[in-house]
Amino acid sequence: MKNSFKELKHDELVAKRADLKKKYFDLRFQMVVGHVENPLEKRVLRRQIARIETRIRNSERAAAAAGAAQ
């Protein structure tokens, strides 16, 4: 799962980030109520969101550098 975001395009990454943030939000509420089967899932989701945000930022920087080079 770590490297499954490499082949995604910028728009797909943004959509995936929104989906993971919603899952993370829902999981936080479930943890408060106490109905979580896997408590480590919160950490996994948080790290996946960080990986995606890094990829998004890198693609934005690459696009800006390509635009500045022209």
PDB file of N, CA, C and O in Angstrom:
ATOM      1  N   MET A   1       0.815  -1.188   0.000  1.00  0.00           N
ATOM      2  CA  MET A   1       0.000   0.000   0.000  1.00  0.00           C
ATOM      3  C   MET A   1       0.862   1.256   0.000  1.00  0.00           C
ATOM      4  O   MET A   1       0.404   2.319  -0.417  1.00  0.00           O
ATOM      5  N   LYS A   2       2.088   1.148   0.456  1.00  0.00           N
ATOM      6  CA  LYS A   2       2.945   2.315   0.539  1.00  0.00           C
ATOM      7  C   LYS A   2       3.128   3.007  -0.804  1.00  0.00           C
ATOM      8  O   LYS A   2       2.983   4.225  -0.901  1.00  0.00           O
ATOM      9  N   ASN A   3       3.446   2.240  -1.834  1.00  0.00           N
ATOM     10  CA  ASN A   3       3.810   2.838  -3.104  1.00  0.00           C
ATOM     11  C   ASN A   3       2.693   2.775  -4.135  1.00  0.00           C
ATOM     12  O   ASN A   3       2.962   2.909  -5.329  1.00  0.00           O
ATOM     13  N   SER A   4       1.480   2.580  -3.724  1.00  0.00           N
ATOM     14  CA  SER A   4       0.399   2.462  -4.691  1.00  0.00           C
ATOM     15  C   SER A   4      -0.050   3.813  -5.229  1.00  0.00           C
ATOM     16  O   SER A   4      -0.906   3.855  -6.112  1.00  0.00           O
ATOM     17  N   PHE A   5       0.489   4.903  -4.737  1.00  0.00           N
ATOM     18  CA  PHE A   5       0.076   6.223  -5.180  1.00  0.00           C
ATOM     19  C   PHE A   5       0.977   6.778  -6.272  1.00  0.00           C
ATOM     20  O   PHE A   5       0.695   7.850  -6.809  1.00  0.00           O
ATOM     21  N   LYS A   6       2.043   6.084  -6.611  1.00  0.00           N
ATOM     22  CA  LYS A   6       3.006   6.601  -7.572  1.00  0.00           C
ATOM     23  C   LYS A   6       2.423   6.779  -8.961  1.00  0.00           C
ATOM     24  O   LYS A   6       2.775   7.734  -9.654  1.00  0.00           O
ATOM     25  N   GLU A   7       1.549   5.893  -9.381  1.00  0.00           N
ATOM     26  CA  GLU A   7       1.038   5.945 -10.740  1.00  0.00           C
ATOM     27  C   GLU A   7      -0.201   6.828 -10.888  1.00  0.00           C
ATOM     28  O   GLU A   7      -0.715   6.983 -11.996  1.00  0.00           O
ATOM     29  N   LEU A   8      -0.681   7.401  -9.798  1.00  0.00           N
ATOM     30  CA  LEU A   8      -1.873   8.241  -9.865  1.00  0.00           C
ATOM     31  C   LEU A   8      -1.533   9.653 -10.349  1.00  0.00           C
ATOM     32  O   LEU A   8      -0.471  10.190 -10.037  1.00  0.00           O
ATOM     33  N   LYS A   9      -2.437  10.231 -11.101  1.00  0.00           N
ATOM     34  CA  LYS A   9      -2.283  11.594 -11.584  1.00  0.00           C
ATOM     35  C   LYS A   9      -2.734  12.573 -10.489  1.00  0.00           C
ATOM     36  O   LYS A   9      -3.305  12.171  -9.475  1.00  0.00           O
ATOM     37  N   HIS A  10      -2.467  13.854 -10.716  1.00  0.00           N
ATOM     38  CA  HIS A  10      -2.740  14.888  -9.704  1.00  0.00           C
ATOM     39  C   HIS A  10      -4.217  14.898  -9.293  1.00  0.00           C
ATOM     40  O   HIS A  10      -4.523  14.932  -8.101  1.00  0.00           O
ATOM     41  N   ASP A  11      -5.128  14.868 -10.258  1.00  0.00           N
ATOM     42  CA  ASP A  11      -6.559  14.902  -9.935  1.00  0.00           C
ATOM     43  C   ASP A  11      -6.986  13.668  -9.145  1.00  0.00           C
ATOM     44  O   ASP A  11      -7.810  13.760  -8.235  1.00  0.00           O
ATOM     45  N   GLU A  12      -6.426  12.524  -9.495  1.00  0.00           N
ATOM     46  CA  GLU A  12      -6.746  11.296  -8.769  1.00  0.00           C
ATOM     47  C   GLU A  12      -6.215  11.347  -7.345  1.00  0.00           C
ATOM     48  O   GLU A  12      -6.857  10.857  -6.416  1.00  0.00           O
ATOM     49  N   LEU A  13      -5.042  11.941  -7.179  1.00  0.00           N
ATOM     50  CA  LEU A  13      -4.467  12.079  -5.835  1.00  0.00           C
ATOM     51  C   LEU A  13      -5.336  12.969  -4.955  1.00  0.00           C
ATOM     52  O   LEU A  13      -5.545  12.678  -3.777  1.00  0.00           O
ATOM     53  N   VAL A  14      -5.838  14.054  -5.535  1.00  0.00           N
ATOM     54  CA  VAL A  14      -6.684  14.969  -4.765  1.00  0.00           C
ATOM     55  C   VAL A  14      -7.973  14.259  -4.346  1.00  0.00           C
ATOM     56  O   VAL A  14      -8.433  14.420  -3.216  1.00  0.00           O
ATOM     57  N   ALA A  15      -8.552  13.477  -5.257  1.00  0.00           N
ATOM     58  CA  ALA A  15      -9.774  12.745  -4.929  1.00  0.00           C
ATOM     59  C   ALA A  15      -9.505  11.679  -3.871  1.00  0.00           C
ATOM     60  O   ALA A  15     -10.309  11.491  -2.957  1.00  0.00           O
ATOM     61  N   LYS A  16      -8.384  10.989  -3.993  1.00  0.00           N
ATOM     62  CA  LYS A  16      -8.018   9.955  -3.021  1.00  0.00           C
ATOM     63  C   LYS A  16      -7.779  10.574  -1.645  1.00  0.00           C
ATOM     64  O   LYS A  16      -8.157   9.997  -0.626  1.00  0.00           O
ATOM     65  N   ARG A  17      -7.147  11.756  -1.621  1.00  0.00           N
ATOM     66  CA  ARG A  17      -6.901  12.439  -0.345  1.00  0.00           C
ATOM     67  C   ARG A  17      -8.217  12.794   0.340  1.00  0.00           C
ATOM     68  O   ARG A  17      -8.357  12.629   1.552  1.00  0.00           O
ATOM     69  N   ALA A  18      -9.175  13.282  -0.437  1.00  0.00           N
ATOM     70  CA  ALA A  18     -10.479  13.628   0.131  1.00  0.00           C
ATOM     71  C   ALA A  18     -11.168  12.388   0.692  1.00  0.00           C
ATOM     72  O   ALA A  18     -11.788  12.446   1.754  1.00  0.00           O
ATOM     73  N   ASP A  19     -11.060  11.272  -0.019  1.00  0.00           N
ATOM     74  CA  ASP A  19     -11.660  10.019   0.439  1.00  0.00           C
ATOM     75  C   ASP A  19     -11.010   9.537   1.735  1.00  0.00           C
ATOM     76  O   ASP A  19     -11.704   9.132   2.668  1.00  0.00           O
ATOM     77  N   LEU A  20      -9.682   9.583   1.792  1.00  0.00           N
ATOM     78  CA  LEU A  20      -8.979   9.131   2.998  1.00  0.00           C
ATOM     79  C   LEU A  20      -9.245  10.049   4.184  1.00  0.00           C
ATOM     80  O   LEU A  20      -9.340   9.580   5.318  1.00  0.00           O
ATOM     81  N   LYS A  21      -9.366  11.348   3.937  1.00  0.00           N
ATOM     82  CA  LYS A  21      -9.672  12.275   5.032  1.00  0.00           C
ATOM     83  C   LYS A  21     -11.062  12.014   5.597  1.00  0.00           C
ATOM     84  O   LYS A  21     -11.277  12.131   6.803  1.00  0.00           O
ATOM     85  N   LYS A  22     -12.007  11.659   4.727  1.00  0.00           N
ATOM     86  CA  LYS A  22     -13.349  11.329   5.203  1.00  0.00           C
ATOM     87  C   LYS A  22     -13.318  10.048   6.040  1.00  0.00           C
ATOM     88  O   LYS A  22     -13.966   9.972   7.084  1.00  0.00           O
ATOM     89  N   LYS A  23     -12.566   9.045   5.582  1.00  0.00           N
ATOM     90  CA  LYS A  23     -12.432   7.802   6.347  1.00  0.00           C
ATOM     91  C   LYS A  23     -11.794   8.074   7.709  1.00  0.00           C
ATOM     92  O   LYS A  23     -12.217   7.521   8.724  1.00  0.00           O
ATOM     93  N   TYR A  24     -10.768   8.932   7.719  1.00  0.00           N
ATOM     94  CA  TYR A  24     -10.090   9.268   8.966  1.00  0.00           C
ATOM     95  C   TYR A  24     -11.035   9.987   9.921  1.00  0.00           C
ATOM     96  O   TYR A  24     -11.042   9.711  11.121  1.00  0.00           O
ATOM     97  N   PHE A  25     -11.828  10.906   9.389  1.00  0.00           N
ATOM     98  CA  PHE A  25     -12.799  11.639  10.192  1.00  0.00           C
ATOM     99  C   PHE A  25     -13.810  10.680  10.817  1.00  0.00           C
ATOM    100  O   PHE A  25     -14.107  10.771  12.008  1.00  0.00           O
ATOM    101  N   ASP A  26     -14.339   9.757  10.004  1.00  0.00           N
ATOM    102  CA  ASP A  26     -15.303   8.777  10.503  1.00  0.00           C
ATOM    103  C   ASP A  26     -14.676   7.855  11.554  1.00  0.00           C
ATOM    104  O   ASP A  26     -15.312   7.506  12.548  1.00  0.00           O
ATOM    105  N   LEU A  27     -13.430   7.471  11.319  1.00  0.00           N
ATOM    106  CA  LEU A  27     -12.743   6.587  12.258  1.00  0.00           C
ATOM    107  C   LEU A  27     -12.527   7.272  13.604  1.00  0.00           C
ATOM    108  O   LEU A  27     -12.618   6.628  14.649  1.00  0.00           O
ATOM    109  N   ARG A  28     -12.245   8.567  13.587  1.00  0.00           N
ATOM    110  CA  ARG A  28     -12.081   9.291  14.850  1.00  0.00           C
ATOM    111  C   ARG A  28     -13.359   9.265  15.671  1.00  0.00           C
ATOM    112  O   ARG A  28     -13.315   9.094  16.889  1.00  0.00           O
ATOM    113  N   PHE A  29     -14.501   9.436  15.008  1.00  0.00           N
ATOM    114  CA  PHE A  29     -15.771   9.370  15.726  1.00  0.00           C
ATOM    115  C   PHE A  29     -16.022   7.965  16.266  1.00  0.00           C
ATOM    116  O   PHE A  29     -16.511   7.808  17.385  1.00  0.00           O
ATOM    117  N   GLN A  30     -15.693   6.957  15.485  1.00  0.00           N
ATOM    118  CA  GLN A  30     -15.883   5.583  15.943  1.00  0.00           C
ATOM    119  C   GLN A  30     -15.008   5.291  17.161  1.00  0.00           C
ATOM    120  O   GLN A  30     -15.414   4.555  18.060  1.00  0.00           O
ATOM    121  N   MET A  31     -13.814   5.866  17.189  1.00  0.00           N
ATOM    122  CA  MET A  31     -12.924   5.635  18.329  1.00  0.00           C
ATOM    123  C   MET A  31     -13.494   6.275  19.595  1.00  0.00           C
ATOM    124  O   MET A  31     -13.336   5.726  20.686  1.00  0.00           O
ATOM    125  N   VAL A  32     -14.142   7.408  19.466  1.00  0.00           N
ATOM    126  CA  VAL A  32     -14.742   8.058  20.627  1.00  0.00           C
ATOM    127  C   VAL A  32     -15.878   7.208  21.169  1.00  0.00           C
ATOM    128  O   VAL A  32     -16.028   7.057  22.381  1.00  0.00           O
ATOM    129  N   VAL A  33     -16.673   6.657  20.267  1.00  0.00           N
ATOM    130  CA  VAL A  33     -17.798   5.819  20.673  1.00  0.00           C
ATOM    131  C   VAL A  33     -17.297   4.468  21.187  1.00  0.00           C
ATOM    132  O   VAL A  33     -17.914   3.859  22.060  1.00  0.00           O
ATOM    133  N   GLY A  34     -16.172   4.007  20.636  1.00  0.00           N
ATOM    134  CA  GLY A  34     -15.578   2.767  21.107  1.00  0.00           C
ATOM    135  C   GLY A  34     -15.861   1.562  20.250  1.00  0.00           C
ATOM    136  O   GLY A  34     -15.749   0.433  20.726  1.00  0.00           O
ATOM    137  N   HIS A  35     -16.230   1.767  18.988  1.00  0.00           N
ATOM    138  CA  HIS A  35     -16.555   0.651  18.102  1.00  0.00           C
ATOM    139  C   HIS A  35     -15.521   0.473  17.004  1.00  0.00           C
ATOM    140  O   HIS A  35     -15.876   0.400  15.827  1.00  0.00           O
ATOM    141  N   VAL A  36     -14.250   0.404  17.370  1.00  0.00           N
ATOM    142  CA  VAL A  36     -13.183   0.252  16.386  1.00  0.00           C
ATOM    143  C   VAL A  36     -12.568  -1.125  16.542  1.00  0.00           C
ATOM    144  O   VAL A  36     -12.160  -1.521  17.634  1.00  0.00           O
ATOM    145  N   GLU A  37     -12.507  -1.855  15.425  1.00  0.00           N
ATOM    146  CA  GLU A  37     -11.917  -3.196  15.449  1.00  0.00           C
ATOM    147  C   GLU A  37     -10.394  -3.125  15.449  1.00  0.00           C
ATOM    148  O   GLU A  37      -9.731  -3.892  16.148  1.00  0.00           O
ATOM    149  N   ASN A  38      -9.838  -2.197  14.657  1.00  0.00           N
ATOM    150  CA  ASN A  38      -8.393  -2.098  14.525  1.00  0.00           C
ATOM    151  C   ASN A  38      -7.949  -0.669  14.862  1.00  0.00           C
ATOM    152  O   ASN A  38      -8.043   0.213  14.008  1.00  0.00           O
ATOM    153  N   PRO A  39      -7.477  -0.425  16.066  1.00  0.00           N
ATOM    154  CA  PRO A  39      -7.089   0.932  16.450  1.00  0.00           C
ATOM    155  C   PRO A  39      -5.863   1.445  15.695  1.00  0.00           C
ATOM    156  O   PRO A  39      -5.645   2.656  15.647  1.00  0.00           O
ATOM    157  N   LEU A  40      -5.061   0.565  15.109  1.00  0.00           N
ATOM    158  CA  LEU A  40      -3.891   1.000  14.354  1.00  0.00           C
ATOM    159  C   LEU A  40      -4.265   1.574  12.991  1.00  0.00           C
ATOM    160  O   LEU A  40      -3.433   2.187  12.323  1.00  0.00           O
ATOM    161  N   GLU A  41      -5.508   1.376  12.582  1.00  0.00           N
ATOM    162  CA  GLU A  41      -5.954   1.891  11.300  1.00  0.00           C
ATOM    163  C   GLU A  41      -5.873   3.416  11.250  1.00  0.00           C
ATOM    164  O   GLU A  41      -5.652   3.993  10.185  1.00  0.00           O
ATOM    165  N   LYS A  42      -6.049   4.057  12.379  1.00  0.00           N
ATOM    166  CA  LYS A  42      -5.971   5.525  12.454  1.00  0.00           C
ATOM    167  C   LYS A  42      -4.578   5.994  12.048  1.00  0.00           C
ATOM    168  O   LYS A  42      -4.439   6.947  11.282  1.00  0.00           O
ATOM    169  N   ARG A  43      -3.564   5.335  12.553  1.00  0.00           N
ATOM    170  CA  ARG A  43      -2.189   5.693  12.208  1.00  0.00           C
ATOM    171  C   ARG A  43      -1.901   5.428  10.739  1.00  0.00           C
ATOM    172  O   ARG A  43      -1.242   6.227  10.074  1.00  0.00           O
ATOM    173  N   VAL A  44      -2.397   4.305  10.236  1.00  0.00           N
ATOM    174  CA  VAL A  44      -2.183   3.955   8.832  1.00  0.00           C
ATOM    175  C   VAL A  44      -2.824   4.993   7.919  1.00  0.00           C
ATOM    176  O   VAL A  44      -2.207   5.430   6.947  1.00  0.00           O
ATOM    177  N   LEU A  45      -4.048   5.387   8.222  1.00  0.00           N
ATOM    178  CA  LEU A  45      -4.732   6.394   7.408  1.00  0.00           C
ATOM    179  C   LEU A  45      -4.002   7.735   7.457  1.00  0.00           C
ATOM    180  O   LEU A  45      -3.846   8.399   6.432  1.00  0.00           O
ATOM    181  N   ARG A  46      -3.561   8.126   8.634  1.00  0.00           N
ATOM    182  CA  ARG A  46      -2.856   9.393   8.775  1.00  0.00           C
ATOM    183  C   ARG A  46      -1.576   9.396   7.933  1.00  0.00           C
ATOM    184  O   ARG A  46      -1.246  10.405   7.310  1.00  0.00           O
ATOM    185  N   ARG A  47      -0.871   8.294   7.914  1.00  0.00           N
ATOM    186  CA  ARG A  47       0.372   8.212   7.137  1.00  0.00           C
ATOM    187  C   ARG A  47       0.095   8.172   5.634  1.00  0.00           C
ATOM    188  O   ARG A  47       0.848   8.744   4.846  1.00  0.00           O
ATOM    189  N   GLN A  48      -0.983   7.496   5.240  1.00  0.00           N
ATOM    190  CA  GLN A  48      -1.348   7.483   3.826  1.00  0.00           C
ATOM    191  C   GLN A  48      -1.714   8.887   3.348  1.00  0.00           C
ATOM    192  O   GLN A  48      -1.339   9.291   2.247  1.00  0.00           O
ATOM    193  N   ILE A  49      -2.442   9.621   4.174  1.00  0.00           N
ATOM    194  CA  ILE A  49      -2.796  10.996   3.817  1.00  0.00           C
ATOM    195  C   ILE A  49      -1.526  11.834   3.661  1.00  0.00           C
ATOM    196  O   ILE A  49      -1.429  12.644   2.739  1.00  0.00           O
ATOM    197  N   ALA A  50      -0.573  11.649   4.536  1.00  0.00           N
ATOM    198  CA  ALA A  50       0.679  12.396   4.452  1.00  0.00           C
ATOM    199  C   ALA A  50       1.437  12.038   3.177  1.00  0.00           C
ATOM    200  O   ALA A  50       1.999  12.922   2.529  1.00  0.00           O
ATOM    201  N   ARG A  51       1.462  10.769   2.810  1.00  0.00           N
ATOM    202  CA  ARG A  51       2.136  10.356   1.572  1.00  0.00           C
ATOM    203  C   ARG A  51       1.481  10.995   0.352  1.00  0.00           C
ATOM    204  O   ARG A  51       2.163  11.467  -0.558  1.00  0.00           O
ATOM    205  N   ILE A  52       0.160  11.005   0.345  1.00  0.00           N
ATOM    206  CA  ILE A  52      -0.562  11.593  -0.781  1.00  0.00           C
ATOM    207  C   ILE A  52      -0.319  13.097  -0.842  1.00  0.00           C
ATOM    208  O   ILE A  52      -0.113  13.645  -1.925  1.00  0.00           O
ATOM    209  N   GLU A  53      -0.340  13.766   0.298  1.00  0.00           N
ATOM    210  CA  GLU A  53      -0.104  15.202   0.311  1.00  0.00           C
ATOM    211  C   GLU A  53       1.303  15.528  -0.176  1.00  0.00           C
ATOM    212  O   GLU A  53       1.508  16.547  -0.835  1.00  0.00           O
ATOM    213  N   THR A  54       2.263  14.683   0.137  1.00  0.00           N
ATOM    214  CA  THR A  54       3.626  14.874  -0.350  1.00  0.00           C
ATOM    215  C   THR A  54       3.669  14.743  -1.863  1.00  0.00           C
ATOM    216  O   THR A  54       4.307  15.551  -2.537  1.00  0.00           O
ATOM    217  N   ARG A  55       2.996  13.732  -2.403  1.00  0.00           N
ATOM    218  CA  ARG A  55       2.945  13.540  -3.855  1.00  0.00           C
ATOM    219  C   ARG A  55       2.251  14.717  -4.542  1.00  0.00           C
ATOM    220  O   ARG A  55       2.698  15.172  -5.595  1.00  0.00           O
ATOM    221  N   ILE A  56       1.172  15.205  -3.957  1.00  0.00           N
ATOM    222  CA  ILE A  56       0.458  16.344  -4.531  1.00  0.00           C
ATOM    223  C   ILE A  56       1.366  17.569  -4.557  1.00  0.00           C
ATOM    224  O   ILE A  56       1.444  18.267  -5.569  1.00  0.00           O
ATOM    225  N   ARG A  57       2.039  17.825  -3.465  1.00  0.00           N
ATOM    226  CA  ARG A  57       2.935  18.985  -3.383  1.00  0.00           C
ATOM    227  C   ARG A  57       4.071  18.868  -4.392  1.00  0.00           C
ATOM    228  O   ARG A  57       4.434  19.857  -5.030  1.00  0.00           O
ATOM    229  N   ASN A  58       4.637  17.665  -4.545  1.00  0.00           N
ATOM    230  CA  ASN A  58       5.709  17.473  -5.510  1.00  0.00           C
ATOM    231  C   ASN A  58       5.224  17.704  -6.937  1.00  0.00           C
ATOM    232  O   ASN A  58       5.939  18.297  -7.744  1.00  0.00           O
ATOM    233  N   SER A  59       4.036  17.248  -7.251  1.00  0.00           N
ATOM    234  CA  SER A  59       3.516  17.455  -8.604  1.00  0.00           C
ATOM    235  C   SER A  59       3.214  18.930  -8.850  1.00  0.00           C
ATOM    236  O   SER A  59       3.405  19.418  -9.964  1.00  0.00           O
ATOM    237  N   GLU A  60       2.743  19.653  -7.822  1.00  0.00           N
ATOM    238  CA  GLU A  60       2.504  21.095  -7.967  1.00  0.00           C
ATOM    239  C   GLU A  60       3.816  21.842  -8.172  1.00  0.00           C
ATOM    240  O   GLU A  60       3.884  22.768  -8.981  1.00  0.00           O
ATOM    241  N   ARG A  61       4.848  21.448  -7.450  1.00  0.00           N
ATOM    242  CA  ARG A  61       6.151  22.100  -7.599  1.00  0.00           C
ATOM    243  C   ARG A  61       6.741  21.816  -8.968  1.00  0.00           C
ATOM    244  O   ARG A  61       7.352  22.698  -9.572  1.00  0.00           O
ATOM    245  N   ALA A  62       6.567  20.590  -9.470  1.00  0.00           N
ATOM    246  CA  ALA A  62       7.077  20.234 -10.788  1.00  0.00           C
ATOM    247  C   ALA A  62       6.350  21.024 -11.874  1.00  0.00           C
ATOM    248  O   ALA A  62       6.969  21.476 -12.837  1.00  0.00           O
ATOM    249  N   ALA A  63       5.040  21.190 -11.718  1.00  0.00           N
ATOM    250  CA  ALA A  63       4.271  21.959 -12.695  1.00  0.00           C
ATOM    251  C   ALA A  63       4.681  23.434 -12.655  1.00  0.00           C
ATOM    252  O   ALA A  63       4.763  24.080 -13.699  1.00  0.00           O
ATOM    253  N   ALA A  64       4.934  23.964 -11.472  1.00  0.00           N
ATOM    254  CA  ALA A  64       5.356  25.353 -11.352  1.00  0.00           C
ATOM    255  C   ALA A  64       6.753  25.554 -11.959  1.00  0.00           C
ATOM    256  O   ALA A  64       7.017  26.569 -12.604  1.00  0.00           O
ATOM    257  N   ALA A  65       7.628  24.590 -11.747  1.00  0.00           N
ATOM    258  CA  ALA A  65       8.975  24.680 -12.313  1.00  0.00           C
ATOM    259  C   ALA A  65       8.928  24.575 -13.831  1.00  0.00           C
ATOM    260  O   ALA A  65       9.688  25.252 -14.522  1.00  0.00           O
ATOM    261  N   ALA A  66       8.050  23.742 -14.350  1.00  0.00           N
ATOM    262  CA  ALA A  66       7.909  23.606 -15.806  1.00  0.00           C
ATOM    263  C   ALA A  66       7.330  24.881 -16.401  1.00  0.00           C
ATOM    264  O   ALA A  66       7.719  25.293 -17.493  1.00  0.00           O
ATOM    265  N   GLY A  67       6.401  25.505 -15.684  1.00  0.00           N
ATOM    266  CA  GLY A  67       5.827  26.755 -16.139  1.00  0.00           C
ATOM    267  C   GLY A  67       6.814  27.897 -16.097  1.00  0.00           C
ATOM    268  O   GLY A  67       6.784  28.774 -16.961  1.00  0.00           O
ATOM    269  N   ALA A  68       7.679  27.903 -15.118  1.00  0.00           N
ATOM    270  CA  ALA A  68       8.675  28.966 -14.980  1.00  0.00           C
ATOM    271  C   ALA A  68       9.793  28.803 -16.001  1.00  0.00           C
ATOM    272  O   ALA A  68      10.420  29.786 -16.395  1.00  0.00           O
ATOM    273  N   ALA A  69      10.043  27.582 -16.427  1.00  0.00           N
ATOM    274  CA  ALA A  69      11.110  27.327 -17.377  1.00  0.00           C
ATOM    275  C   ALA A  69      10.732  27.767 -18.786  1.00  0.00           C
ATOM    276  O   ALA A  69      11.606  27.960 -19.632  1.00  0.00           O
ATOM    277  N   GLN A  70       9.465  27.923 -19.036  1.00  0.00           N
ATOM    278  CA  GLN A  70       9.038  28.321 -20.386  1.00  0.00           C
ATOM    279  C   GLN A  70       9.157  29.745 -20.597  1.00  0.00           C
ATOM    280  O   GLN A  70       8.839  30.237 -21.679  1.00  0.00           O
TER     281      GLN A  70
END
